[in-house]
């Protein structure tokens, strides 16, 4: 059976359900021409119709199972639909058929990156450039692998090689702009991204949305918040890679709320995205919503925040994330609140603390700490519980804190979640100190108790983790050791989300431990008060 141009146009322009029905009828035929299948799949995929293209390439692969090309295209379609484990199996099979097939190698490298398999990603990318030294895309993917390993100079060289091989390459130029931002050259990154946009380097919706989202983030970093929050909405484009996207990607049958008044009987549902730290940060804007909206508001949040948010915002109906409850007229991802409510970095300057911990729990921890009230009680968090080559550069080691931890007049309280007992015991032995912690306190999951503990502290010192927004939302004085990033919205001496938080900004290229002398000075001043 030959697919006519009119039939192909019909399937490309049909409603999704009708197009799928037409395609199923076609693929049921046993006489489809292979060239037609290849052409149809190649027409569907660039339009973002990856589910339909998947069916076409699966049919092609079933007809010619020893050909790596349809398997490679099938893997790409699975990857674009974020079916990464399935894509991995398909692409690895394509390379079994032909170990030197470059398209399969390039697609598989991206899948390994999305799955966090960075050793396999590096091995794959090195093999690709070894076998195909003139491939711009292979060198771009190698640069991405170097980034995941924290090898930024090597990454820059790989991206520059990709541009040299193909001056029109969008991905390599895009990645060079990101590398400039990671190195602290935000204005250079913006210039490069704006040049990409003006030069029409982006060839499809995926690349255009990637470009605009990254521009939005760079605008936020340098304080251009109106432009930044507008482009931040690109984070929910279905076209962009999962590693860049806001998440989770949820679909709703009701429209997204755009700030309009609610009619009688209408209800707004704001839903969680990103990690708990961002949830808390963005939730600080909820009290700025009109009372009429708050009275008809459902907030779906991480289950660990339900009790805290419900106690702190009694007029709001708070619940854990639900995929089945449809009791609302509009929806809004919580990270879209700033676009509607954060017209400047000052809107939260005089807002009272968001969170009100349970008074019984606050009293419980006050009792545990009562014998230590002759000293200043300081909570500490020095790293994330997830470590990698790139993430490690954002954090410290507990042994970096020696000059702070040995300071007379201070007593330190562990706020570090995850496995850290061995680190604590070692530093306690070496310095002859005690770091307070309790076996019945789950720092990872019991945020209500953690907030109650923090309420009793004189100071919290933390790298960029969920501890900072949690402490800031409670109202406890906090020092955040950080690099210049979008969270600061261009500020260096103040923290836009919580008045009680003071940032200590560490220049790019310096270890995060460079902030600790400033921490020591602040702790010394606190002790002397």
C-alpha positions as CSV (number, residue, x, y, z in Angstrom):
1,X,0.0,0.0,0.0
2,X,1.3,3.4,-1.0
3,X,0.5,6.4,1.3
4,X,-0.8,9.2,-0.9
5,X,0.2,12.9,-0.3
6,X,-3.5,13.7,0.4
7,X,-3.8,10.9,3.0
8,X,-0.6,12.0,4.7
9,X,-1.8,15.6,4.9
10,X,-5.0,14.4,6.3
11,X,-3.4,12.5,9.2
12,X,-1.1,15.4,9.9
13,X,-3.9,17.9,10.2
14,X,-6.6,15.7,11.9
15,X,-7.6,15.9,15.6
16,X,-5.4,13.7,17.7
17,X,-8.0,11.0,18.4
18,X,-9.0,10.8,14.7
19,X,-5.4,10.9,13.5
20,X,-4.6,7.9,15.8
21,X,-7.6,6.0,14.5
22,X,-6.6,6.7,10.9
23,X,-3.0,5.7,11.6
24,X,-4.1,2.4,13.3
25,X,-6.1,1.5,10.2
26,X,-3.1,2.2,8.0
27,X,-0.6,0.3,10.1
28,X,-2.9,-2.7,10.2
29,X,-2.2,-3.1,6.5
30,X,0.6,-5.6,5.7
31,X,1.6,-3.9,2.5
32,X,2.8,-0.5,3.7
33,X,5.8,0.8,1.7
34,X,8.9,1.2,3.9
35,X,9.8,4.5,2.2
36,X,6.3,5.8,3.0
37,X,6.6,4.7,6.6
38,X,10.0,6.5,6.9
39,X,8.6,9.7,5.3
40,X,5.4,9.6,7.5
41,X,7.4,9.1,10.7
42,X,9.8,11.9,9.7
43,X,6.8,14.2,9.1
44,X,5.1,13.4,12.4
45,X,8.1,13.7,14.8
46,X,9.2,17.3,14.0
47,X,5.6,18.4,14.7
48,X,5.9,17.0,18.2
49,X,3.5,14.1,17.4
50,X,5.8,11.6,19.0
51,X,3.1,9.2,20.1
52,X,1.9,8.8,16.5
53,X,5.5,8.7,15.2
54,X,6.3,6.0,17.7
55,X,3.6,3.7,16.2
56,X,5.0,4.3,12.7
57,X,8.6,3.6,13.6
58,X,7.5,0.5,15.6
59,X,5.8,-0.8,12.5
60,X,8.9,-0.1,10.4
61,X,11.1,-1.8,12.9
62,X,8.8,-4.9,12.9
63,X,9.1,-5.1,9.2
64,X,12.9,-4.7,9.1
65,X,14.1,-5.8,12.5
66,X,17.8,-5.9,11.5
67,X,17.8,-2.2,10.5
68,X,19.1,0.2,13.2
69,X,17.4,3.2,11.6
70,X,13.8,2.6,12.6
71,X,14.9,1.4,16.1
72,X,16.8,4.6,16.5
73,X,13.9,6.8,15.5
74,X,11.6,4.7,17.7
75,X,14.0,5.4,20.6
76,X,14.0,9.1,19.9
77,X,10.2,9.2,20.0
78,X,10.1,7.3,23.3
79,X,12.7,9.7,24.7
80,X,10.7,12.7,23.6
81,X,7.7,11.3,25.5
82,X,9.9,10.9,28.6
83,X,9.8,7.1,28.4
84,X,13.5,7.0,29.1
85,X,13.8,3.4,30.3
86,X,12.0,2.1,27.2
87,X,14.1,4.4,25.0
88,X,17.3,3.0,26.5
89,X,16.4,-0.6,25.7
90,X,15.5,0.3,22.1
91,X,18.6,2.4,21.4
92,X,20.9,-0.1,23.0
93,X,19.4,-2.7,20.6
94,X,20.0,-0.4,17.7
95,X,23.7,-0.3,18.6
96,X,23.8,-4.1,18.9
97,X,22.7,-4.1,15.3
98,X,25.4,-1.5,14.3
99,X,27.8,-0.4,17.0
100,X,29.0,2.5,14.9
101,X,25.6,4.0,14.1
102,X,26.0,7.6,15.1
103,X,22.3,8.6,15.4
104,X,21.7,5.8,17.9
105,X,24.8,6.8,19.8
106,X,23.8,10.4,20.0
107,X,20.2,9.6,21.1
108,X,21.4,7.1,23.6
109,X,23.8,9.6,25.2
110,X,20.9,12.0,25.8
111,X,18.8,9.2,27.4
112,X,21.7,8.2,29.7
113,X,21.8,11.8,30.8
114,X,18.1,12.0,31.5
115,X,18.4,8.7,33.5
116,X,21.3,10.0,35.5
117,X,23.6,7.3,34.1
118,X,26.5,9.7,33.7
119,X,29.3,7.1,33.6
120,X,27.5,5.4,30.7
121,X,26.8,8.8,29.1
122,X,30.5,9.6,29.2
123,X,31.6,6.2,27.8
124,X,29.0,6.5,25.0
125,X,30.0,10.1,24.1
126,X,33.7,9.3,24.0
127,X,33.1,6.4,21.7
128,X,30.9,8.6,19.4
129,X,33.6,11.3,19.0
130,X,36.3,8.6,18.6
131,X,34.4,6.9,15.7
132,X,32.9,10.1,14.3
133,X,35.5,12.9,14.9
134,X,33.7,15.2,12.4
135,X,30.3,15.1,14.1
136,X,29.3,18.4,15.6
137,X,26.4,16.7,17.5
138,X,28.8,14.1,19.0
139,X,31.1,16.8,20.4
140,X,28.1,18.7,21.8
141,X,26.9,15.6,23.6
142,X,30.4,15.0,24.9
143,X,30.3,18.6,26.3
144,X,27.1,17.7,28.1
145,X,28.7,14.6,29.5
146,X,31.6,16.7,30.8
147,X,29.2,19.1,32.5
148,X,27.6,16.2,34.4
149,X,31.1,15.3,35.6
150,X,31.8,18.8,36.7
151,X,34.5,19.2,34.1
152,X,33.5,22.6,32.8
153,X,36.7,23.6,31.0
154,X,36.6,20.4,29.1
155,X,32.9,20.9,28.4
156,X,33.6,24.4,27.0
157,X,36.2,23.0,24.7
158,X,33.9,20.3,23.4
159,X,31.1,22.8,22.7
160,X,33.5,25.1,20.9
161,X,34.7,22.2,18.8
162,X,31.0,21.5,17.9
163,X,30.5,25.1,16.8
164,X,33.7,24.9,14.8
165,X,32.5,21.8,13.0
166,X,29.0,23.3,12.4
167,X,28.7,27.1,12.9
168,X,24.9,26.8,12.6
169,X,24.6,24.4,15.5
170,X,22.0,25.5,18.0
171,X,22.7,23.1,20.7
172,X,26.4,23.8,21.0
173,X,25.8,27.6,21.1
174,X,23.0,27.1,23.6
175,X,25.3,25.0,25.8
176,X,28.1,27.6,25.6
177,X,25.7,30.2,26.8
178,X,24.7,28.0,29.8
179,X,28.4,27.4,30.5
180,X,29.0,31.1,30.6
181,X,26.2,31.5,33.1
182,X,27.6,28.6,35.3
183,X,30.9,30.4,35.2
184,X,29.2,33.6,36.6
185,X,29.2,35.5,33.3
186,X,25.4,36.1,33.2
187,X,25.5,39.1,30.9
188,X,27.6,37.2,28.4
189,X,25.1,34.3,28.6
190,X,22.2,36.7,28.0
191,X,24.0,38.2,25.0
192,X,24.7,34.8,23.5
193,X,21.1,33.6,24.0
194,X,19.7,36.8,22.6
195,X,22.0,36.5,19.6
196,X,20.7,32.9,19.1
197,X,17.2,34.2,19.1
198,X,17.8,37.1,16.8
199,X,19.8,34.9,14.4
200,X,17.0,32.3,14.1
201,X,19.3,29.5,15.2
202,X,16.4,27.7,16.8
203,X,14.9,25.4,14.1
204,X,12.0,23.8,15.9
205,X,9.6,24.3,18.9
206,X,11.8,22.3,21.2
207,X,14.8,24.5,20.6
208,X,12.8,27.7,20.7
209,X,11.3,26.9,24.0
210,X,14.6,25.8,25.5
211,X,16.1,29.1,24.4
212,X,13.3,31.2,25.9
213,X,13.2,29.3,29.2
214,X,17.0,29.7,29.6
215,X,16.7,33.4,28.8
216,X,14.0,33.7,31.4
217,X,16.3,32.1,34.0
218,X,19.2,34.4,33.1
219,X,16.9,37.4,33.3
220,X,15.9,36.4,36.8
221,X,19.5,35.9,37.9
222,X,20.3,39.5,37.0
223,X,17.1,41.0,38.4
224,X,15.0,41.5,35.2
225,X,12.1,39.8,37.0
226,X,9.2,40.8,34.8
227,X,10.8,39.5,31.7
228,X,12.2,36.5,33.6
229,X,8.9,35.3,35.1
230,X,7.1,35.6,31.8
231,X,9.6,33.3,30.0
232,X,9.8,31.0,33.1
233,X,6.4,29.7,31.9
234,X,8.2,27.9,29.0
235,X,9.3,25.4,31.6
236,X,6.0,23.5,31.1
237,X,6.5,23.2,27.3
238,X,6.0,19.5,26.4
239,X,8.8,20.0,23.8
240,X,11.8,20.7,26.1
241,X,14.0,18.1,27.6
242,X,12.9,16.7,31.0
243,X,16.2,17.8,32.5
244,X,15.4,21.5,31.8
245,X,11.6,21.3,32.4
246,X,9.6,22.4,35.4
247,X,7.8,19.4,36.9
248,X,5.7,17.5,37.3
249,X,4.1,17.8,33.9
250,X,0.4,17.6,34.7
251,X,-2.6,17.9,32.4
252,X,-5.9,19.4,33.3
253,X,-9.3,19.7,31.7
254,X,-9.8,23.2,33.2
255,X,-8.0,26.4,32.1
256,X,-4.9,27.8,33.8
257,X,-5.8,30.8,36.1
258,X,-4.5,34.1,35.0
259,X,-5.3,36.3,37.9
260,X,-8.9,37.1,37.2
261,X,-11.6,37.2,39.9
262,X,-13.4,34.0,40.7
263,X,-17.2,33.9,40.1
264,X,-19.5,32.4,42.8
265,X,-19.0,28.7,43.0
266,X,-15.6,28.7,41.2
267,X,-12.5,27.4,42.9
268,X,-8.8,27.7,42.1
269,X,-6.3,24.8,42.7
270,X,-2.6,25.7,43.0
271,X,-0.4,22.6,42.7
272,X,3.1,21.8,43.8
273,X,6.1,21.7,41.5
274,X,9.9,21.3,41.8
275,X,11.2,20.5,45.3
276,X,9.9,21.3,48.7
277,X,12.2,24.3,49.0
278,X,10.7,26.0,45.9
279,X,7.2,25.1,47.2
280,X,7.8,27.0,50.4
281,X,9.4,29.9,48.6
282,X,6.5,30.3,46.2
283,X,3.9,29.7,48.9
284,X,5.0,32.9,50.6
285,X,3.1,34.7,47.8
286,X,-0.2,33.0,48.6
287,X,-1.1,35.5,51.4
288,X,-0.8,38.3,48.8
289,X,-3.7,36.8,46.8
290,X,-7.1,38.6,47.3
291,X,-9.1,37.2,50.3
292,X,-11.9,36.2,47.9
293,X,-9.4,33.9,46.1
294,X,-7.9,32.5,49.2
295,X,-11.3,31.6,50.5
296,X,-11.9,29.5,47.4
297,X,-8.4,28.1,47.1
298,X,-7.2,24.5,47.1
299,X,-3.4,24.0,47.6
300,X,-1.9,20.7,46.6
301,X,1.5,20.3,48.1
302,X,4.2,17.8,49.1
303,X,2.7,15.5,51.7
304,X,5.4,16.6,54.2
305,X,4.1,20.2,54.1
306,X,0.3,19.5,54.4
307,X,0.1,20.0,58.2
308,X,2.4,23.0,58.2
309,X,0.6,24.8,55.4
310,X,-2.9,23.9,56.7
311,X,-2.1,25.3,60.2
312,X,-0.5,28.4,58.7
313,X,-3.2,29.2,56.1
314,X,-6.4,28.1,57.8
315,X,-8.6,29.7,55.1
316,X,-7.0,27.5,52.4
317,X,-8.0,23.9,51.8
318,X,-4.6,22.1,51.8
319,X,-4.1,18.5,50.7
320,X,-1.4,16.2,49.3
321,X,-1.1,16.0,45.5
322,X,-4.1,14.3,43.9
323,X,-4.3,13.0,40.4
324,X,-8.0,12.2,40.6
325,X,-9.9,15.0,42.4
326,X,-11.5,17.4,40.0
327,X,-13.2,19.9,42.4
328,X,-11.8,23.1,40.9
329,X,-12.5,25.5,38.0
330,X,-9.0,26.7,37.4
331,X,-5.5,25.5,38.1
332,X,-2.1,27.1,38.5
333,X,1.4,25.7,39.1
334,X,2.7,27.3,42.3
335,X,5.8,28.5,40.4
336,X,3.6,30.7,38.3
337,X,2.5,32.8,41.2
338,X,5.5,35.2,40.9
339,X,4.4,36.1,37.3
340,X,1.1,37.3,38.8
341,X,2.2,38.7,42.2
342,X,5.9,39.5,42.2
343,X,6.3,42.7,40.2
344,X,9.4,43.7,42.2
345,X,11.9,42.1,44.6
346,X,10.4,44.1,47.5
347,X,6.9,42.6,47.6
348,X,7.7,40.2,50.4
349,X,9.9,42.6,52.5
350,X,7.3,43.3,55.2
351,X,5.3,40.1,55.0
352,X,5.2,38.2,58.3
353,X,6.6,34.7,58.5
354,X,4.5,32.2,56.6
355,X,4.7,29.2,58.8
356,X,3.3,28.7,62.3
357,X,4.7,25.5,63.8
358,X,2.6,23.5,66.2
359,X,2.8,25.2,69.7
360,X,3.0,21.8,71.4
361,X,5.9,20.7,69.3
362,X,7.6,24.1,69.8
363,X,7.3,23.6,73.5
364,X,8.6,20.0,73.3
365,X,11.9,21.2,71.6
366,X,12.1,24.2,74.0
367,X,12.2,21.6,76.8
368,X,14.9,19.6,75.1
369,X,17.0,22.7,74.6
370,X,16.4,24.3,78.0
371,X,19.6,23.1,79.6
372,X,21.6,24.8,76.8
373,X,20.1,28.3,76.9
374,X,23.4,29.7,78.3
375,X,24.7,29.3,74.7
376,X,23.6,30.4,71.3
377,X,21.8,27.6,69.5
378,X,22.8,27.4,65.8
379,X,21.3,25.0,63.3
380,X,23.6,23.8,60.6
381,X,23.2,22.1,57.2
382,X,26.3,21.7,55.1
383,X,25.4,19.7,52.0
384,X,22.6,18.0,50.1
385,X,21.7,14.3,50.7
386,X,22.2,13.8,46.9
387,X,25.8,14.2,45.8
388,X,27.3,14.3,42.3
389,X,30.2,15.9,40.5
390,X,28.2,19.1,39.7
391,X,26.2,19.2,42.9
392,X,29.2,18.9,45.1
393,X,30.5,22.3,44.0
394,X,27.5,23.8,45.7
395,X,28.2,22.3,49.1
396,X,30.7,22.1,51.9
397,X,32.1,19.3,54.0
398,X,31.5,19.3,57.8
399,X,35.3,19.4,58.4
400,X,35.3,22.8,56.6
401,X,33.4,24.2,59.5
402,X,36.1,23.6,62.1
403,X,36.7,27.3,63.0
404,X,33.0,27.8,63.4
405,X,32.2,24.7,65.3
406,X,34.9,25.2,67.8
407,X,33.8,28.7,68.7
408,X,33.1,29.1,72.5
409,X,29.6,30.2,73.4
410,X,27.8,28.5,70.6
411,X,26.2,25.1,70.5
412,X,25.3,23.6,67.1
413,X,22.2,21.6,66.2
414,X,22.1,19.2,63.3
415,X,19.7,20.0,60.5
416,X,21.5,17.9,57.9
417,X,19.1,15.3,56.5
418,X,20.3,12.1,55.0
419,X,23.1,9.8,56.3
420,X,25.6,12.0,58.1
421,X,26.1,10.3,61.5
422,X,29.7,9.2,60.8
423,X,30.7,12.7,59.7
424,X,29.2,14.2,62.9
425,X,30.9,11.7,65.2
426,X,34.2,12.2,63.6
427,X,34.2,16.0,64.0
428,X,32.9,15.7,67.5
429,X,35.9,13.5,68.4
430,X,38.4,15.7,66.7
431,X,37.1,19.0,68.2
432,X,35.8,17.7,71.5
433,X,32.4,19.2,70.9
434,X,28.8,18.1,70.9
435,X,26.4,18.6,68.0
436,X,22.8,18.2,69.2
437,X,20.6,15.6,67.4
438,X,17.8,13.3,68.4
439,X,17.1,9.8,67.0
440,X,13.3,10.3,67.0
441,X,13.5,13.4,64.7
442,X,13.2,12.6,61.0
443,X,14.8,15.5,59.4
444,X,14.0,14.2,55.9
445,X,10.2,13.7,56.3
446,X,8.9,15.3,59.5
447,X,8.9,19.0,58.4
448,X,6.4,20.0,61.1
449,X,8.8,18.9,63.9
450,X,11.8,20.4,62.1
451,X,10.0,23.7,61.8
452,X,9.2,23.5,65.5
453,X,12.9,22.9,66.3
454,X,14.1,25.7,64.1
455,X,11.6,28.1,65.9
456,X,13.7,27.6,69.0
457,X,17.1,28.4,67.4
458,X,19.0,31.6,67.5
459,X,20.4,31.2,64.0
460,X,20.4,28.7,61.1
461,X,23.4,28.4,58.7
462,X,22.9,26.4,55.6
463,X,24.0,25.9,52.0
464,X,21.2,26.2,49.4
465,X,18.8,23.5,50.5
466,X,15.2,23.2,51.7
467,X,16.5,24.1,55.2
468,X,16.8,27.8,54.1
469,X,13.2,28.4,53.0
470,X,11.9,26.3,55.9
471,X,13.9,28.5,58.4
472,X,13.0,31.7,56.6
473,X,9.3,30.8,56.5
474,X,9.4,30.2,60.3
475,X,11.1,33.6,60.8
476,X,14.4,32.4,62.3
477,X,17.5,34.4,61.5
478,X,19.3,32.5,58.7
479,X,22.5,32.6,56.7
480,X,22.3,31.1,53.3
481,X,25.6,30.2,51.7
482,X,25.0,30.3,48.0
483,X,26.1,31.4,44.5
484,X,24.3,34.1,42.5
485,X,21.3,32.3,41.0
486,X,17.7,32.9,40.0
487,X,16.5,32.6,43.6
488,X,18.2,35.8,44.6
489,X,16.6,37.7,41.7
490,X,19.6,39.9,41.2
491,X,20.1,40.7,45.0
492,X,23.4,40.2,46.8
493,X,22.8,41.5,50.3
494,X,19.1,40.6,50.8
495,X,17.0,37.5,50.2
496,X,13.8,38.4,48.3
497,X,11.7,35.6,49.7
498,X,12.3,36.0,53.5
499,X,13.4,39.1,55.4
500,X,15.1,36.9,58.1
501,X,17.5,35.3,55.6
502,X,20.8,36.9,54.7
503,X,22.7,35.5,51.7
504,X,26.4,35.1,51.6
505,X,27.2,35.0,47.9
506,X,30.3,32.9,46.9
507,X,31.8,33.9,43.6
508,X,31.8,31.3,40.8
509,X,35.0,29.4,40.8
510,X,35.5,29.5,44.5
511,X,34.7,26.7,46.9
512,X,31.5,27.1,48.9
513,X,33.6,26.9,52.0
514,X,34.8,30.4,51.2
515,X,31.6,31.6,52.9
516,X,32.5,30.2,56.2
517,X,34.8,33.1,57.4
518,X,31.7,35.4,57.0
519,X,29.7,32.8,58.9
520,X,32.3,32.8,61.7
521,X,32.1,36.5,61.9
522,X,28.3,36.5,62.2
523,X,28.4,33.8,64.8
524,X,31.0,35.7,66.8
525,X,28.8,38.8,66.7
526,X,25.8,36.8,67.8
527,X,27.6,35.3,70.8
528,X,28.8,38.7,71.9
529,X,25.3,40.2,71.9
